[in-house]
Amino acid sequence: MTLSAPHQPGESWIFTAPHGDRLYLVPERGGLVTGWSCHGPWGERELLYFDAERFADPTKSVRGGIPVLFPICGGLEGSAMPQHGFARDLSWQISALPDGDGVSLALTNTPATLVVFPHRFALALEFRLEPQALAITARVSHPGGEGEAPLPFAFGLHPYFKVADLQAVRLHGLPSQATDQAAGASANTADLLASLPSGVDLLAGPTPAVRLEAGGLAISLDTEAPLDLAVIWTDPPRPMVCIEPWTAPRGALNSGERLLQVQPGESLELACRYRVEAL
């Protein structure tokens, strides 16, 4: 394996696995994975959608790659915290994993995060490239001492998968009912998925797996509780579908619904895996 540093800031670090698959990462821009090049019977294919022109403007939110959602998913009413939290806007530390099969990214609280989220934390992400798969582990730690309040949070990932034709996309594994996040109401999942080509934002689950079929490939998200809610989001005319694992719905820090907490001195691990197959 190799982990190659960029020649100048803003360019991607490149992790190359022994089997040839590659990850592209820009740690100073929210620990963002900007690309995942995957080999298989289909040859070599870049799986992630990435808007490089928008990324070049730091005043705009990223569209593409795999943004990290922490300590909230979605927005939070009555809070100055940005949409999806602040982790995707901060600079992370990057290193190769000791066993050589992936990359580690690390983030800790800063004076600025404590203003909008008065909790100390340490967040570590591990991306492991397996043959035709990407395994992701998040470790959320509370570095505080005895007597400090628990660390409350929600966590999610926001991968953008490249598709050529939204009309041809098929999704499997979602329960029959979902939340239409645009309307804030429950709806029939099949009816919501019919709106993929025109734009959809649905949350469903818990579910053990979601499978996307498009362009001769099947990409499956395998989940583990509590990272077992699934968000499906499209933003036409962008040629992409987001399949996002979340731990909690929007507003969890206010509502308490599925809110996770870590006690001082303890950690909590979350995991999911994306698998790729030829159709």
Phi, psi and omega in degrees: 000157174221146171237108186257129179281152179286163179281334178209157181303144179094342175274166186274140160289150180234121173256126179245121180280160179304330181274003171102344178293153183226147169244142176244130186223145174235089188298327183285351176248062174079021183062034190282127165279119183261344180201151175221103179268120188237131178262150176183196177302340179277000185092221177248131181220138171279122186270336188262139169281141180209122179270092185292326180295316178292322180298329181291346177256101185293351177278349182255149175290150182288142170236098178134174182072215179228082174295153181256131181254114181191139003267015175226160169247130185080204178262172179223110183298135177080010182240150174275000180292138180291163176309132180067013177087189186253351186299326183282357180251355187256168177270130180253162172264141183238145175202160174282146175291147184303328182276358173080007184256013180180196187232144176246138174237140184227142180218140174230166180297155178230168175306324180291320180291327181293338178293317183262345183214091190283058181218136171280145182205162168226126181239124178237134176244136175239123177251117180245124177271115173255163176304117178060034178200155175230114179261133184234128176236133175245134177239116180255121184240147176253106184278002184288169180259181181303136179099343177283154179290154175300156177269111179267144180193162164237157183219146175200168173235154190229055183293137175256114179260132183287131174226150181273330188214109179297331179296332185267358182287138174234137180236138181227155173100357180273146175295166187290336179244145181216171174259125172280104187289337176290323181264344183068035184218156177287147181206164175290129184299317181299321179295319179294317181295336176296342180266008180310313184292338181256354178118126180216149176217093184238149174238133182216162176128184007295150178214140181283339183197146173230135184238126176254130177241123181193143173059032178083002178237154169243126177245119183249134171262115174261126185248159172228135177300141005268007179270060191230017166268150181235130174250132174246125184221132172233154184219070183302146011269013179301131182277070184206159171227129175267130173240104194245125171275128177236154173269336187207157177286176176304145173077014186297328179295334177271315186277333185083357183292118180057021180293132178266150178221141178239130181282156179306134179081002182244171180224160175226131179257141177233145185213150171205170180214138171254128180243147183237133178224154172278141176273000000 
